């Protein structure tokens, strides 16, 4: 069964080399070779050569799969913003590590917006030692 991926940049398959995307995984040498063009490291000189090769009317792996020189994130295209990632709650890119425990407020009032509950603390006005609460509710 053939597997597919939505993103060729982040695709992981046990039948291809994750570094140069060759159809069979490259063997590891004793040291990795760096590319100054894409800021990535390769398993061997053959792997390094494979990543630079243009394939059938497509850009080379070096042109398509790059690491950001500033933050080190694997990026595709020119839409990268350092230290930002897509947040599923906010549905937009947010700072890495931001704290989002609840969904953001919407500008639309709920259907029952005409019902209001007021809670007022008036202990100082009444001169009593403990807090006294006056509750008033308006329901239409």
Buried (B, 14 or more C-beta within 10 A) or exposed (E): EEEEEEEEBEBEEEEBBBBBBBEEBBEEBEEBBEBEEBBBBBBBEBBBEBBBEEEEEEEBBBEBBBBBEEEEBBBEEEEBEEEBEEBEEEEEBBEEEEEEEEEEEEEEEEEEEEEEEEEEEEEEEEEEEEEBEEEEEEEE
